[in-house]
Amino acid sequence: MSAATATGATSYQMSPAQRRVFGGLMLGMFVASISQGIVGPAIPRIVADLGGMDHYSWVASAAFLASAIVVPIVGKLSDMFGRREFYLAGLVVFLLGSLISGLAPNFWTLVAGRAVQGIGMGTLMPLSQTIIGDLIPARQRGKYQGLMGAVFGVTSVAGPIAGGLITDLLGWRWLFFSTIPLGLAAIFVIARFLQLDHTPTRGRVDVLGILTLTPALMTTLLATSWGGTTYPWSSWQILGLYAVGAVLLGLFVVVELRAENPLLPLRLFRNSVFTTSNVAAFALAMVMFGMIIYVPVFAQGVLGVSATESGLILVPMMLGLILVGIVTGFLVTRTGRYKEFMLLGTVVVAVALWLLTRLDANSSEWELTAALGVLGSGLGLSMQQYTLVVQNAVGRSDLGVATATLQFFRNVGNTVGIALFGAVMTSGMPQAIASHLPADLVDEVGNLDDIDAGAAIDPASTAGLPPEAIGAVRAGLADQLHDVFLLGLPLMLVVFFATLAIRAIPLRDTVQTADEAQRGYLDTMAQSAPSENYTPGLRHDDLGARTRERVLGIQLGMLAREATRGNRPLLTRAVAELGDGDLERGRRLLERAALMLSTDDEQEAAAAEKYAVELGRRALAEGGLLSEALRQDLAVRAAERAREEVLTSIEPSVQERHTAVDLSQVRQAASELSAALLVDIGPMIADLPGFAAPEPDGRREPPA
């Protein structure tokens, strides 16, 4: 990366209007995320008060379930009709859910209120990230998304502390009432300042997609949440829900393949960056929210701390997420690199989970706090970058639905993770308690099936039991939570390998590509323009990127052919080096990369994509594609001078000696003339030796 590029990346500044919008987005994110931070440490007390310990996870998973369903729908509709109205509606719905939760007379009314909050969360979370993508180029977006992630971290730090204090001093209902004034302030600010230009997306709303996806998600996620807790995994209820969900998901896929304006464009999954990022974000969300929900259970049920103290124990986790997330965002903006930070983050999270697995009933609060600090640092390194990666890999026309899809997979991961970890915690609990109970106390304690995790959290549940029995309850809960933490390790392996598979592509320096901007201009002129014809340009930022790709394909194909001639020694050596010493292997790599760039068949391009990726990866190696020896020989041959003259001193460049000459302009001129020459004398890629003739359907098979 040049110094100029780096400087340009760090000197980017928002306009005053963008700063106001960004402030409104941060306030909206604050209102949505403060709810989870406040409620987390108090959930054990809530379920002890209202009952429903067997359904402990529902207080959190109801919100995530509703959010998971709403996210893809809102993402698509915001692309079609604009983001502002949906964002304000999301705030109103979220506050309504807060009111229902605060007034809840029983456990299931609370769950319903949390579901309404989830609808608001499912609107606010993805739209906050999407609007940032609308305003800020990907190269500069890292630091702003880091700040947005810091809002989540700040609320998570303040939330557990405030949640514990409010629960202990005023009661848990005030956890929900306290968010209402903040939400009203957010509505005022956003209604006043969030003004966004919007060009409506053409096409009808995909009603069939909504009608098939919504029940498919509900049945699948309900089965996951109920399995092992409300019903056995092998029960007809669970198997039936999964069967219905599978049928509905199959129908959804059929509908999306035929829809004029699909709710979730399946073509996005042909983009390997998009697919692997969603897989990694899904598994990471399972781990992250599983820890947020079940670490307070360990703190209160095993270590015996109060709700306030369990909130304080979570502070190092959120501080790590905030500080490391902000620093990482600025480093991504400055360097343009992100994959290294993401991989490091997954390793750090895995280390934190390993530390958590070493805890037991005799562990100290400081040991738990240290493990959570490591966990937060790992999340700060990686969590926000997946949004950046996905937004950078798709065009602006797909920005809303792509961002919403990522948030959708995160929300599903939240729900599945909480349910899965909850099933692990509750199943086998009586046996775990019995293993720590002295034999002479078994009859005194009675039926162990009536003792669950709530017995370790709620003092009333253990009233009258001897201290040895209470210790056995806590030790049994510690054993079950050990298995919960242990389950996170294989999930982090999935995150690591999915992140490793993400193809690192440069971050864009503009919100739109040049082609997207020009297409938008043509769309606005459609009523007065006689046609949509345009003249493709050959400069990097001109409209006509597809033409430039085809010319590059011709160039690569010609290089592959010329390398086999006996009078091209330098080129032959270079192509052989590309094939790791095998000329034929290097030639085939060039031909298949050329095919990927020249073909208009999507399946053909997808099959050849890995060869173009490999060619690009080789070019990024230290020193470039060519070996040091070959670069020396190339310099000597180009100079037509003695070897010792060329390689023993650094020659002054033409640019240094003649400052009036702008060599970038000269290179551009040579590039355009070369394009004309290539198309003039180079046969089309289909006619190159080694490629089969087109089949009747127009497709070509790559060479063997």
N, C-alpha and C positions, 0 to 999 in steps of 0.2 A: 504494500500500500504506500502510496506517495505521501509525502508530508502535507502536500496541499489538500489531499483528500481527507487526511486525518484532521487537519485544521478546520476544514469546512464542516466536518461532522460535529466537532465540538463547539463551533461558533453559532450553530443554528439557534434562533430565538423565535418564540411564538409571537404572533401579533397580539395587540391588546384584546382584540375580539376572541382570539383563540384562548388566551389566558383566562378570560371570563368563562368560556365554555368549559375549559379544563377544570376550573374551580368548581363549577356546578356538577361536573361528573364526579369529582372527588367527594363532594358532599353527598351525592346520591349513593355512591359506593359505601360511604361511611354509614349512612342510615341502614342500608341493606345488611352490611356485614357486622354491625354492632350487635344485632340480634343474636347471632350465633355465638359471639364472644361472651355476651352477658349470660346467656342461658346455659352454656356448657357446664360450668361448675355447679350450677343449681339444679340440674336435671335429677340427680339422685334425691334431693330434698323434695322436688316436685312430685316424683312418682311415689315417694314415701308418704306424701300428704294425700294425693289423689288416688293412690293405688296404681296397679298396672305394671308392677316390676317385671312380670313375664313379658311385657311388651315395651320394655325400657327403651329400645332403639327407635320406637315409633315417634317419640317426641322430636327426634332429629330427622329420621328417615321420611316422615310425612312431608316435611318441607322440601327435601331433596327429590322425592318422588314427583311432587307437583311441579317443581322447578324443571326436572328432566323432561317432562311432557311439554311444558310451555316453551322452553328455549328454542327448539328448531322452528316452531310455528311463528314465534315473535321475530326470530331472525329473518325468516323469509318475508313475512308481512312488512317488516321495517324496510326491506329492500324495495318492496313494491309501493308502499304508501308513505314512507318517511319515518324518521326515528323519534322526533321530538314528542309527538302525541303518545306514542307507545311508552316512552320513558316516563312521562308525567302520569300516565295511567298505571304504570308499574308502581310508582310511589304511592298512589292513592290506595291501590289494592293491598300493598304491603302494610300500610297503616291500619286498614280495616282488619287485617289478620292479627295485628298486634292488639287491637281492641278486643277481638273475640278471645284471644289467648288469655289476656289479662282478666277477663270476666268469667272464664271457664269454670262451671260448677263441678265438672267431673273430668276424668282422664280423656275420654274420647272427644269431648268438646274442645279440649286443649289441642288434641291431635288435629281436629278440623281447623282450628285457628292457625296452627302451624302450617297446614296445607295451603291456606289462603296466603299466608306470608310467603310460602314457597313460590306461588304464582307471581307475586311481586318480585321476589329474588330472581326468578327465571327470566323476568323482563329486564331488570336493572343490570344484572351482572354482564351478560353478553353485549348489551347495547353500550355500556360504558366503554368496553374494549373496542367495539366496532366504530364508535364515533371517533375515538382516538385514531383509528386507522383511516377514517375519512379525512382527518385534518393533518396528520403528521406523516412524513415519509418514513419508510421502514428503517433506514439507516439511523435516523434521529429518534426513532420511536422507543428504543430500548430504555433510555433514561426516564422517559415519561411513563412507560409501563412499569418501570421499577418504582416510581413514585406512587402510581396507582396501587401497586402491590403493597407499598408501605402503608397506605391507608388501611388496607385489610389487616396488616400487621399491627398498626396502632390501635385499631378497634379491638383486636384480639388481645393486646396487652392491657388496655384500659378495661375491656369488657370483663375478663375474668376477675379482676380486682373489684371493679364496681359491682359485678354480679354477685360475688361473694359477700361484699359489704351490704348490698341492698337486701339479699336473702336473709342474712343474719339479723339485720336491724329493722327492716320494714316488711319483709315477706316477699316471696317470689313473684307475686302478681305485679309488683311495681317494676319488675324487670321489663315487662311489656309496655306498661304505661309510660315509662321513662323515654321510650323511643318516639312517642307521638309528637312532642314539641319539635324534636329534631327533624322529623319527617315533614312537618308543616313548613319549617324554615327552608328545607330543601325544595319543596314544591314552589315556594315563592321565588327563590333564587333561580331555579332552572326555568320556570315560566318567564322570568324577566330576561335572562341572558342567553339561554340555549336557542339560538336561531341558526338553522342549518338549511342550506340550499339542497334541494332534492329533485332528481329527475326520475319520475316514476318508471318502474320496470313494466315492460309490456307483457300482456298475457293475463289469463284468468287465475284466480286463487285456486290452488290445488285442494279442493274440498275433499275429494276421495282420499288424497294422501293424508289429510288431517284425520278423517274418519277411520282410517285403518291404522295409522301410527299410534293414535292416542290409546285405544283399548289394547293394542299390542304391548305397549310399554306398561300400562297399568297391570295387566295380567302377569307379565313376566317379572316385573319388579315386586308385585305382591307375593308371588310364589317365592321369590328369593328372600323377602323379608319374613314371611311366615314359616319357611322351611326350617325344621329343627327346633322351633319355638312354639308357635301356635299349633302346628301340625307336624307330624313326622315327614321326613323327606320322601318316604316311599308311599305316603298317603294318596288317596285318589284326588284330594283337593289340590295338593301341590302338583302332582303329575298332570292333572287336568288343566290347571292354569298354565303350566308350561306348554302343553299341547295347543291350547287355544292361542297363546302368544306366538308360537312358532307358525301356526297357520296364518294369523293376521300379519306377521312380519313378512311371510311369503307373498301375501296379497299386496302388501305395501310396496314391495320390490317391483311386482308386476305393474302396479299403478304408476310408480315413478318412472319406469322405463317408457311408458306411453304418454305421460303427462306433458302438456304443452309448456307448462311453467312449474316443474316439479318442486315440491316442498323441500326435498333433500336431493339435489342433483347427484346421482350415483356416479356420474363421470368424474367427480372430484376424487373418488377413491382410486382412479387410475394414476393419480399423482402420488408417487411413492412417499414424498415428503409429507403430504397431507395425511396419508394413511398411517405411517409409522408414528407421527406426532400424536395422533389421536389414541393409538394403542398405548403409548408411553404415558400420556396425560390421564388416561383411564385408570391404569394400574397405580400411578402415583397418587391419584385422588383417593383410591381405596385405602392406601396406607395413611395418607395425611389425615383424613377425617376419621378414620378408625382410631388414630392416636388421640386426636382432639376430644373424642367422645369417651374413650375408655381409660385414658390416663387419669382423669379426675376420679374414676371409680377406684383405681389402684390407690390414689392418694388418700381418698376418704375411707375406703373400705379396708385397705391393707395397712396403711401407715397411720390411719386414725386421725387425720387432720380435719379441720373445719372446712366449710365451703370457701371461706375467705382465704385460708391458707392454700387450698388446692388451686385457687385462682392465681395466687402468687407463684406457685410452682410452675405454672404455664408461662410466666413472664419471660424467662430466658429463651424459650422456644420462639416466641413472637419477636423478641428483640433480635435474635439471630436472623429471622426471616426479614425483618425490616432493614437492619443495617447491611447485611450481606446482599439483600435484594437491591437496595439503592446503589451500592458500590458496583455490583455486577451490571446493573442497567447502564451506568455511566461508562463502564469498561467496554461493554458491547457497542455502545455508540461511538466510543473513541477508536476502538480497534476494528470494528466490523466483524468480529469473530464471536461466535456464540456456542458452538457445539462443544468446545472444550469445557466451558463453564457448566453446561448441562450434564456432561458425563461425570465431571468431578462432583457435582451435586448429588447424583444418584449414589455414588460411592460413599459420600459423607452420610447420607440418610441411612444406608445399609449399616454403617458403623454404629449409628445411633440406635438402630433397632437391636443390634447385637448387645449393646450396653443395656438396653431395657430388658433383654432376656436374662441377664445376669442378676436382676433384682428378685428379692424374695421378701417374706414377712419380716425379716431382720434387717432389711436395708434401711438406709437413712434417707431423709428428705433431700440431702445434698447430692446423693448419688442419682436420684431421680431427676433433680434439677439439672445436673451436668449432662445427662443423656439427652434431655429435652433441648438444651442449648445447642448441642451438636446437631440434633434433628432440625432445628430451625435454620441453622446455617446451611445445611444441605438443601432445604426447600428454597431458601433465598437464592441459591446459585442456579436453581433449575426451573422452579415452578412457572415464573412469568415468561420464560423464553419460548415455551411451546406456542403461546399465542403469537408471539413475534414471528416464529418460524412459519406457522400456517398462513398468517396474513401476507408474508413475503412471498409465499409460493403460489398464490392465486391472484387473479386479476381483480380490479376494483369492483367489477360487476358481480363477483362472487364473494365480496368481502364480508357482507352481513351473514350470509348463510354459512360460510366457512368458519367464521368466528363463533357463530351460534352452535355449529356442529361440534366444535372443540369443547365448548361449554357444556353441551349436551352429554358428551362422553364423560366429562368430569363429573357432572351431576349423577349420571348413572353409576359411575365409579364410587361416588360418595354413598349412594344408596346400597349398592351391592357390598361395599366394604363394611359399612356399619352393620348391615344384616349378617354378613358372613362372620365378622368378628364377634357379634352378639351371640350368634349360634354357638360358636366355639366357647364363649365365656359361660353360657348357661348350661350347655349339655355336659353331663358328667359332674355337675357341681355337688350333688349329694355324695357321690363316691369320693370326690376330692376332699370334702369335709371329713368324711368318715375315716379316711386314711390318716388324719391328724388327731382323731379323737381317741382318748384313752378308752380301753375296753370297758372299764368299770363305769363309764359315763354314758355308754350307748343307750341303755335303757332309760336313764334319766332324761336324756335329750329328747327321746321319742322319735317320731317320723322325720327323717332328714329330708324327705321330699318337700316338706313345707318350708325348708330353710333355703333361701336363695341369696343372691348378691345383696338384696335389700337388707338382709339381716345384719350384714356387716356395716351398712351405712346408717340405718335407722336404729338408734339405741332402744326404742320401744320394742323392736322385734326380738331383741336378745335379753330383755328384762327378765330377771329370775334365773338366767343360765349361769353356771359357774364360770370363773375366768378361763378355765381350761377349754371349755366349750367355745367361748368367744374367740379364744386364740385359734382353735381349730377352724372356725368359720373364716377367719382372716387368712389363715395359711392355705385353706382350700381355694379361696378366691385368688390368692397370689399364684397358686398353681395354674388355675384356669387362665389368668391374664398372662402368665408366662407363655402359654400356647398361643394366645392372641398375638403377642409381640413376635413370637417365632414365625408365625404365618406370614408376617410382613417381609421376611427375608427372600423367599422365592418370588414374591411379587416384585421386589426391587431388582431381581435378576431380569424379569420381563422388562421393567423400565429401562434398565441399562442396555440390553441388547436392542430394544426398539429405538432408543436414542442413538445408539451406535450406527444403526441402519439409516438414520436421517441423512440425506444427501445435503451437505453444506453448500448453499448457493449464496452469492453475494447479496447483501442487503441493498434494496433500491434506494436511490437518493431522491426519488420523486414519489408523490402520492399516486400518480397515474403513470403508466408507460406512455410513450409518445403515441403509439397506435391507439390506445384507449382514449387519450385526449382528443385525437383527431376524429375518432369514431363518434365521440360525444359531440364534437363540433358539427359533424355532418348530420347527426340526428337533429340538432337544433335548427339546421338550415334546410331540413327535408322539404318543408312546404314551399320554399322559394327556389331551391336548387333544381335544375332540370334533371340531374342524375346524381348518383353517389360515386361517380368515377373520381379517381384521384391519381396522382403521379407518385409512385413509390420513390423514396430517397435512399441514397447509399451511405449517408452519414449516420453515426451511431444513434443520435437522438431523433432522426427523421422518421416520419411515417413510412412503413414499408419493411418492417422487421422480417416478415416472411420471405420477401424477395432476397434479403441479405442472407437468410438461412439457406435458401436454395443455392445461391452462389457459393456459399461456404461448402455446401455438400458437393458441388461440382469440383471445387478446389481440392477437397480431401480425396475424392475419387481419382482425380488426375494424378495426385501425389502417389496414391497407391499403385497406379499403373506405371508411372514413370520410374518408380523404385525398382522395378523388375528389369529395366534396361541395363545393358552392360556398361553404358557410358555415363552413369549417374552415381559415381562412387560415394559422394557425401550423402546424398539422399538415401542411397541403399543402406549405408551404415546407420543413418538416423532411424529409418523404418525398422531395421533389424534390432536396434536398441529398444525401440518401442515394443517389440515382440520379445524382449528379454533375450536377445541373441538369435531369435528365429525370425528371418525375413518374412516367411509366409504368414506367420502368426501376426506380425506387425501389419502386414498388408491387409489381412482380413479384418483387423480391428479398424483400420482406416475406412475400408469399404462399408462396413456395417454402420459406423458412425455417419458416413456420408448418406447411407440409405435412410437413417433416422431423420436427418435434416431435410432430405429432398422429398420423401414420400408424403402423400396426403391421406394415406390409410392409417387410421388411429391404431389398429391392432398391429400393423407392421412397424409403426414407429415405437410402440410400447415394447415390442420384442427386441428392437435394436437399441433401446434407450441405454441399457447398461454399458454398451460399447462407447457411446458418446460420453457417458459419465466417467468411464475409465480413462478416456483420452483427456478429458478436462482435469482429472485428478493427477495424471502424469505431468501436465503442464504446470501444476502448482508446486511441484517438487522443488527443493532448494537448488538454485541454479537454472531451473527451467527443465524443459523436456530433454534436451540434448546433454550428453555427458561432457565433462570438462575437456577431455581429449578431442572430441569432435568439435566443440566450440572453438578450441585453439586452431584446429586445422581449417575450420570455416573462416576464421578471421584472417589467417595467412593467405588463403586462396582469394578472399574478397579483396585484400589489399594488393595482391600481386607483387609482394615485396618479400625480402628475406625474412625467415622465421624469427631470427634474433632481433630484428628491427621492430617487428610487430608486437612481440610478446615480452619485451624487456622494459618498455616504457609506456606510460599512458598518454596517448595522443590527444591534443586539444581538438574538440569537436568543431564542426562547421558552425553550430549554434553559438559557441563561445567566441569564435573568431568573427562572425558576421551576424551581429545581433538583430539586424533588420529582417533576417530570414526566420519565419515561423515554420519550423519543420513539421509541426503537427498538421499544418495546412498542406504542406508538400506531401506528407504521407497520405492525407485524405485524397489528394489528387491522384497519387499513384494507385491507391486502393480502388477508386472509381474506374480508372483506366484498366486496371487489372480485371475488374469485374466484366468489363466489356470484352476483354481478350478471352477470359475463361469461357464465357458463353459463346463466343465466336468459334473457338478452336476446340473446346472440350466437349465431347459427346455427352449427352444426358446420362445420368447415373445408371439408368436402366440398361444402357448399351455397353457399360464397362465390362471387360472380361471378368468372368467369375460370377456374374449375376445371371440368374435365369430369366428367360423371356417372360413377359407378363402373361399371367393366366387369363382365361376368358373373362373372369370377373374383375380383371384389372389389378389383382394383387401380385406381388413378387415375393418369392422366398429368398431369404438371405443365403449367401454361399455357405456351404458346409465347412 
